[in-house]
Amino acid sequence: MSRPEPLDSISNWEVPSGDKPIPEVPETPPEGFVDLRQALSWKPEDDNTWLLGEDRWLCESGSCLWVAQSGIGKSTLLVQAAMTWALGRPLFGIKPREPLKTVIIQAENDRGDLFEMVNGSLSGMGLTESEIDEALGRVFAYESIHRIGNAFIEYAREIIEFYKPHQVIVDPLLSFAGIPVNDQEKMTRFLREMITPLAKETGTLWHLIHHTGKPPRDKKAHDGWTNCDFSYLGAGSSELTNWARAVNVILSVAPGIFKLVLSKRGTRAGATDPVTGDRTTAVYMRHSEHGLAWEQIPETDALRAIEEASLESVARRKPEPLTREELEKILPSRPVTTDQAVSILRDHREGLTEASAKSLLRLAACSGVVHRGDFPKLQKHAGARVFFSLQPFPATFVDDMTRQSIRTVPSV
């Protein structure tokens, strides 16, 4: 079979005789076509598909992921949000387009828990009886503990067709997905082949409540994280974050102080500081003293509380100074090197860091609780130059150690 001759250019290409002609482009384009010419006359302020926030933060058929540790108050926050937006009021500055109708489908809270959230939210908002009636006329709750996957989607469809809500709250996601949270292929199928088509078909905005994974052992593991980094804090596949139009994360930042991080598209949410009125992507909150609800607090107050908590934490971690009685119980009668003394202290005091142990030894030496000697000549023979001893070092200590001709002091 001969190799075809290369084309000089596309422009001089012709259909060889005998071949079928190139089919004409159909007048009706395939499904999903978007006419970009419409962008020339489109204006954001005229877009009537937005539901929440500024700058089209969340729109009809959209999606939002809410992430936090178990028991922190995710469900309470979303119930409060539903009640607030049902009256057309802003929550933390986040405004609804109009009074929103919401359906909550949940499997985690018993009726007592749910009623506490409702009463707490309504009490915290300081509503009149007519306003309470208005809010409850736009928020509807359903409990389902056995529907997962397709069965859940059909159940949600039935509820949506009945109420025709603006938005649906799913609490929590994993109670209804019925798949391994780390399985990206199955998560993609559930989100993009099940939820998204229903959202598009009905125009509903979907809020999914989700948990974080196990907390890291390192308390400073999230230091330096950006807002975008926090959007991936939810347990399981990153597909959750990639799919969601917006992601919000609740973090505990000090005793009784929490931060709602509007991590994905947060600059469009329109959240504001309650004192300055400045727009923010970090909403500081605390649990209300008047019921199961959240209260926003100014950023300045939150940062002050965080600083005070940090100072208290440092003070609590500061170890007690060494005493003579304690050292006599744990140190041998002969001198030991710094490394050996540190090892003994850390074995004796659980949780003591190496740096803290060295600091305690220096402090003990300065206060006369233990004797510290620096002998540069012993670095070669003993493998160390600084020693600690319960008794004063004899004048012959260096000569005695040198005569032993050892490079390391025997282990204690």
Phi and psi in degrees as a GROMACS rama.xvg file:
@    title "Ramachandran Plot"
@    xaxis  label "Phi"
@    yaxis  label "Psi"
@TYPE xy
-78.0814  148.111  SER-2
-78.3167  133.305  ARG-3
-67.0104  149.813  PRO-4
-70.4196  141.04  GLU-5
-67.3089  149.822  PRO-6
-80.139  138.851  LEU-7
-71.4578  -38.2841  ASP-8
-163.868  162.901  SER-9
-69.3764  -30.8031  ILE-10
-65.2644  -26.767  SER-11
-100.559  15.8096  ASN-12
-77.6458  137.042  TRP-13
-131.757  151.47  GLU-14
-71.1709  121.279  VAL-15
-59.2354  146.68  PRO-16
-62.2926  140.674  SER-17
94.2781  -21.0223  GLY-18
-81.7617  157.557  ASP-19
-70.5935  141.495  LYS-20
-68.5235  154.95  PRO-21
-65.7947  129.252  ILE-22
-66.8457  147.221  PRO-23
-72.1859  149.787  GLU-24
-69.5304  129.597  VAL-25
-65.7124  150.385  PRO-26
-64.4345  -36.9098  GLU-27
-95.6815  115.356  THR-28
-68.8653  161.418  PRO-29
-60.2715  164.363  PRO-30
-59.0762  138.935  GLU-31
98.9587  -1.22939  GLY-32
-65.0448  134.851  PHE-33
-119.303  120.639  VAL-34
-79.7429  103.777  ASP-35
-68.3382  -13.2694  LEU-36
-64.1769  -26.6653  ARG-37
-65.4964  -21.4006  GLN-38
-63.3978  -25.6254  ALA-39
-67.7127  -28.3998  LEU-40
-107.765  0.945094  SER-41
-81.3747  139.15  TRP-42
-129.446  131.98  LYS-43
-54.7594  -38.7682  PRO-44
-69.145  -17.4966  GLU-45
-95.5179  -1.51081  ASP-46
-76.5207  114.014  ASP-47
-95.2859  16.1475  ASN-48
-92.2964  -11.8397  THR-49
-72.904  145.405  TRP-50
-118.549  -37.7397  LEU-51
-136.796  145.314  LEU-52
82.4012  -175.783  GLY-53
-98.2117  160.759  GLU-54
54.8005  38.1566  ASP-55
58.538  47.5122  ARG-56
-59.0111  -54.736  TRP-57
-132.492  131.538  LEU-58
-121.35  176.055  CYS-59
-56.4939  143.13  GLU-60
67.6191  11.9424  SER-61
-85.8129  -171.422  GLY-62
-150.894  145.387  SER-63
-144.16  131.896  CYS-64
-105.96  127.419  LEU-65
-112.635  119.954  TRP-66
-121.335  136.17  VAL-67
-167.942  166.138  ALA-68
-65.9854  158.895  GLN-69
-63.9402  136.013  SER-70
81.4239  3.96441  GLY-71
-80.8487  -24.1014  ILE-72
120.738  27.8808  GLY-73
-63.0699  -48.7169  LYS-74
-61.0389  -42.5131  SER-75
-59.563  -43.2803  THR-76
-62.8465  -42.2235  LEU-77
-73.0578  -33.6733  LEU-78
-63.6006  -44.0044  VAL-79
-62.5184  -40.4509  GLN-80
-62.6622  -44.2837  ALA-81
-61.657  -43.0846  ALA-82
-66.1026  -39.9333  MET-83
-67.2962  -49.0563  THR-84
-70.5596  -21.8833  TRP-85
-63.043  -26.7075  ALA-86
-95.5085  4.62451  LEU-87
74.9302  17.7077  GLY-88
-97.0787  154.04  ARG-89
-78.4819  145.568  PRO-90
-110.127  114.724  LEU-91
57.607  26.726  PHE-92
95.0915  -10.5459  GLY-93
-83.017  112.376  ILE-94
-95.923  143.101  LYS-95
-89.0744  156.873  PRO-96
-64.1689  -36.3216  ARG-97
-161.26  173.583  GLU-98
-57.3289  123.326  PRO-99
-99.7965  141.15  LEU-100
-95.5551  130.573  LYS-101
-128.969  139.567  THR-102
-113.059  128.685  VAL-103
-107.788  122.642  ILE-104
-114.358  113.419  ILE-105
-134.447  156.406  GLN-106
-135.827  3.30874  ALA-107
-105.324  -30.4382  GLU-108
-106.188  137.611  ASN-109
-76.9318  175.234  ASP-110
-64.9583  -34.1285  ARG-111
-62.4133  -43.6067  GLY-112
-59.8528  -46.7947  ASP-113
-62.8194  -42.5875  LEU-114
-66.0998  -36.3447  PHE-115
-61.0797  -41.7501  GLU-116
-63.7438  -44.3648  MET-117
-63.5608  -49.3821  VAL-118
-64.5255  -38.6712  ASN-119
-64.0093  -42.7579  GLY-120
-64.7649  -47.0912  SER-121
-65.3037  -39.1084  LEU-122
-65.47  -43.9072  SER-123
-65.4986  -25.8546  GLY-124
-83.1319  -13.4007  MET-125
62.9778  47.5131  GLY-126
-86.9557  155.328  LEU-127
-81.2392  169.828  THR-128
-61.5796  -39.718  GLU-129
-67.5383  -36.3917  SER-130
-69.8761  -37.5834  GLU-131
-61.6456  -43.7008  ILE-132
-63.527  -38.7392  ASP-133
-65.2049  -44.461  GLU-134
-63.5448  -46.5463  ALA-135
-68.5327  -16.4259  LEU-136
-81.6478  -4.34856  GLY-137
-123.394  0.206847  ARG-138
-122.636  124.782  VAL-139
-128.565  132.722  PHE-140
-114.903  141.079  ALA-141
-131.57  144.601  TYR-142
-113.415  128.467  GLU-143
-142.704  120.89  SER-144
-116.517  5.11125  ILE-145
-136.246  7.42098  HIS-146
-105.655  123.369  ARG-147
-133.544  158.837  ILE-148
59.3537  -131.543  GLY-149
-59.3754  -37.7644  ASN-150
-62.6321  -38.4297  ALA-151
-67.5485  -43.393  PHE-152
-60.243  -43.7647  ILE-153
-66.9266  -35.8505  GLU-154
-64.7894  -44.5791  TYR-155
-63.76  -39.4303  ALA-156
-60.3293  -43.7333  ARG-157
-60.3529  -43.7504  GLU-158
-66.999  -42.7572  ILE-159
-64.2074  -41.9361  ILE-160
-64.3132  -29.719  GLU-161
-76.2563  -46.7847  PHE-162
-94.8164  -25.2726  TYR-163
50.8298  58.1557  LYS-164
-78.1909  164.456  PRO-165
-75.5951  -36.4548  HIS-166
-145.616  157.208  GLN-167
-125.251  133.228  VAL-168
-109.567  123.715  ILE-169
-109.086  119.033  VAL-170
-135.568  110.099  ASP-171
-95.7535  167.972  PRO-172
-54.571  -47.5885  LEU-173
-69.0502  -16.7774  LEU-174
-72.5079  -16.8884  SER-175
-118.905  -19.2072  PHE-176
-70.8522  -43.0955  ALA-177
67.5606  31.7008  GLY-178
-136.758  159.979  ILE-179
-63.1046  129.715  PRO-180
-64.811  -23.9826  VAL-181
-91.2633  -4.24055  ASN-182
-83.7887  100.616  ASP-183
-64.8803  -38.6149  GLN-184
-62.3013  -45.7293  GLU-185
-71.8561  -35.0789  LYS-186
-65.6152  -40.5532  MET-187
-60.6263  -43.3809  THR-188
-63.6697  -42.6846  ARG-189
-66.3627  -44.4463  PHE-190
-75.1838  -48.5096  LEU-191
-92.3381  -25.3096  ARG-192
-102.162  -13.6265  GLU-193
-115.188  -57.9127  MET-194
-72.5891  -49.1212  ILE-195
-57.6965  -47.1662  THR-196
-59.9166  -37.765  PRO-197
-68.1023  -39.1214  LEU-198
-63.6886  -42.2593  ALA-199
-67.1187  -41.5303  LYS-200
-64.7692  -38.5683  GLU-201
-102.392  -12.6674  THR-202
75.4659  15.4142  GLY-203
-86.1496  144.713  THR-204
-89.7117  130.168  LEU-205
-108.03  125.977  TRP-206
-107.576  121.467  HIS-207
-109.239  123.613  LEU-208
-91.5591  131.183  ILE-209
-140.142  155.623  HIS-210
-97.5811  156.965  HIS-211
-80.7867  171.128  THR-212
-79.9535  -169.664  GLY-213
-63.6784  141.151  LYS-214
-64.6404  144.207  PRO-215
-68.4835  150.859  PRO-216
-68.0028  -34.6647  ARG-217
-79.7641  114.676  ASP-218
-65.1307  -19.0456  LYS-219
-102.776  18.4172  LYS-220
-61.3449  -29.1622  ALA-221
-99.2601  5.38569  HIS-222
-60.9137  134.004  ASP-223
85.9662  -1.60109  GLY-224
-69.5351  143.676  TRP-225
-92.1068  171.424  THR-226
-56.0933  -41.2825  ASN-227
-64.0861  -35.4762  CYS-228
-62.4583  -41.4388  ASP-229
-65.1915  -21.3663  PHE-230
-65.7962  -16.4191  SER-231
-101.392  19.3943  TYR-232
-78.963  -16.9397  LEU-233
-65.5095  149.679  GLY-234
-66.9408  142.213  ALA-235
98.5931  -156.226  GLY-236
-64.8847  144.473  SER-237
-69.2089  -10.6696  SER-238
-59.233  -30.3944  GLU-239
-57.4953  -48.0373  LEU-240
-70.6477  -39.8892  THR-241
-64.5219  -35.9944  ASN-242
-74.932  -42.0498  TRP-243
-65.9027  138.636  ALA-244
-70.9579  -34.2786  ARG-245
-140.265  151.336  ALA-246
-132.847  130.484  VAL-247
-124.65  137.129  ASN-248
-127.325  132.321  VAL-249
-100.862  125.192  ILE-250
-121.469  142.349  LEU-251
-87.3538  119.811  SER-252
-112.492  -13.7878  VAL-253
-167.324  162.891  ALA-254
-54.6356  115.655  PRO-255
80.2218  -0.224523  GLY-256
-117.388  132.589  ILE-257
-130.106  155.691  PHE-258
-125.718  123.864  LYS-259
-90.9096  108.707  LEU-260
-93.1342  115.394  VAL-261
-86.4923  83.6969  LEU-262
-81.8057  -40.3524  SER-263
-109.935  122.77  LYS-264
62.9392  20.2604  ARG-265
-63.3175  -28.1477  GLY-266
-66.9131  -16.8156  THR-267
-90.8245  -9.28074  ARG-268
-69.8304  -32.0653  ALA-269
81.7152  16.5723  GLY-270
-63.9157  147.293  ALA-271
-134.499  155.817  THR-272
-75.3716  135.7  ASP-273
-67.6658  -17.3627  PRO-274
-100.613  -52.976  VAL-275
-82.7364  -26.2568  THR-276
79.1315  1.61389  GLY-277
-70.5829  144.001  ASP-278
-70.53  145.797  ARG-279
-148.285  158.923  THR-280
-111.845  9.25434  THR-281
-130.014  106.158  ALA-282
-99.6659  118.938  VAL-283
-91.7125  136.288  TYR-284
-140.118  166.438  MET-285
-148.019  161.274  ARG-286
-73.4385  138.015  HIS-287
-68.6727  147.448  SER-288
-85.0811  -3.91167  GLU-289
-115.658  26.1637  HIS-290
139.706  176.424  GLY-291
-79.1891  86.939  LEU-292
-158.117  170.534  ALA-293
-108.277  147.422  TRP-294
-125.662  133.538  GLU-295
-80.4299  142.768  GLN-296
-125.17  153.008  ILE-297
-61.949  149.1  PRO-298
-60.7995  -37.551  GLU-299
-62.511  -42.0035  THR-300
-65.5657  -40.5949  ASP-301
-65.0028  -45.2306  ALA-302
-64.8067  -35.8205  LEU-303
-64.9458  -42.4926  ARG-304
-64.9647  -38.0547  ALA-305
-64.2865  -42.2477  ILE-306
-65.2025  -42.715  GLU-307
-64.0803  -40.6483  GLU-308
-64.7775  -36.3405  ALA-309
-66.0125  -43.0922  SER-310
-65.1428  -40.0463  LEU-311
-64.568  -37.5938  GLU-312
-64.9364  -42.019  SER-313
-63.1873  -41.0556  VAL-314
-64.1405  -38.7433  ALA-315
-68.6123  -32.2364  ARG-316
-78.9247  -16.8367  ARG-317
-64.8357  117.369  LYS-318
-71.7119  153.199  PRO-319
-67.0959  142.021  GLU-320
-61.0167  153.998  PRO-321
-73.2999  143.845  LEU-322
-111.944  161.569  THR-323
-61.7134  -42.2259  ARG-324
-62.2562  -39.6526  GLU-325
-66.4917  -44.2799  GLU-326
-67.0489  -35.7708  LEU-327
-64.774  -24.4495  GLU-328
-81.9966  -26.3871  LYS-329
-113.191  -25.388  ILE-330
-88.9541  145.032  LEU-331
-72.106  169.963  PRO-332
-73.3226  -23.8967  SER-333
-92.7489  161.383  ARG-334
-62.7651  150.325  PRO-335
-130.921  156.595  VAL-336
-74.8393  169.135  THR-337
-59.1208  -46.2059  THR-338
-59.8062  -41.0766  ASP-339
-67.6229  -41.289  GLN-340
-64.3855  -40.1721  ALA-341
-63.4764  -44.0716  VAL-342
-60.9269  -41.5374  SER-343
-63.9042  -44.9757  ILE-344
-62.8577  -42.9555  LEU-345
-68.4809  -30.9746  ARG-346
-69.6773  -32.399  ASP-347
-80.2535  -39.4433  HIS-348
-111.454  107.159  ARG-349
-64.7032  134.324  GLU-350
86.5407  -1.66253  GLY-351
-75.3677  128.898  LEU-352
-80.8754  163.878  THR-353
-62.6143  -42.4627  GLU-354
-63.8527  -40.3137  ALA-355
-66.3883  -38.7217  SER-356
-62.6323  -43.7929  ALA-357
-64.908  -39.2594  LYS-358
-63.8702  -41.607  SER-359
-63.5526  -39.8428  LEU-360
-65.1618  -42.396  LEU-361
-63.9259  -41.8016  ARG-362
-64.3619  -40.3331  LEU-363
-64.7402  -38.3755  ALA-364
-67.7359  -40.9757  ALA-365
-65.0965  -32.2069  CYS-366
-90.1844  0.872921  SER-367
82.0411  10.2728  GLY-368
-73.2017  -31.9364  VAL-369
-141.133  155.832  VAL-370
-94.9553  135.79  HIS-371
-121.925  131.232  ARG-372
-128.424  136.409  GLY-373
-111.827  113.71  ASP-374
-125.847  87.7683  PHE-375
-55.3583  -33.5546  PRO-376
-65.0237  -21.799  LYS-377
-84.1366  -6.97909  LEU-378
-57.8837  -38.1884  GLN-379
-72.8708  -42.82  LYS-380
-88.4355  -35.8756  HIS-381
-104.769  -9.26793  ALA-382
75.4837  10.7884  GLY-383
-158.617  155.693  ALA-384
-119.622  -19.8563  ARG-385
-107.054  127.882  VAL-386
-128.148  155.194  PHE-387
-123.495  141.15  PHE-388
-146.39  145.493  SER-389
-72.4891  -26.7713  LEU-390
-111.667  156.894  GLN-391
-56.9536  145.271  PRO-392
-72.6528  130.958  PHE-393
-68.1702  158.277  PRO-394
-63.4087  -24.5947  ALA-395
-94.1247  10.9973  THR-396
-58.672  -45.732  PHE-397
-66.5599  -44.6211  VAL-398
-63.5272  -41.2062  ASP-399
-62.0068  -44.1653  ASP-400
-67.3761  -36.2852  MET-401
-67.1636  -41.3692  THR-402
-63.8482  -27.974  ARG-403
-69.4489  -18.1021  GLN-404
52.6502  51.8992  SER-405
-119.041  150.839  ILE-406
-97.2283  -21.328  ARG-407
-134.359  144.383  THR-408
-71.1275  136.47  VAL-409
-54.6249  145.16  PRO-410
-63.3406  148.114  SER-411
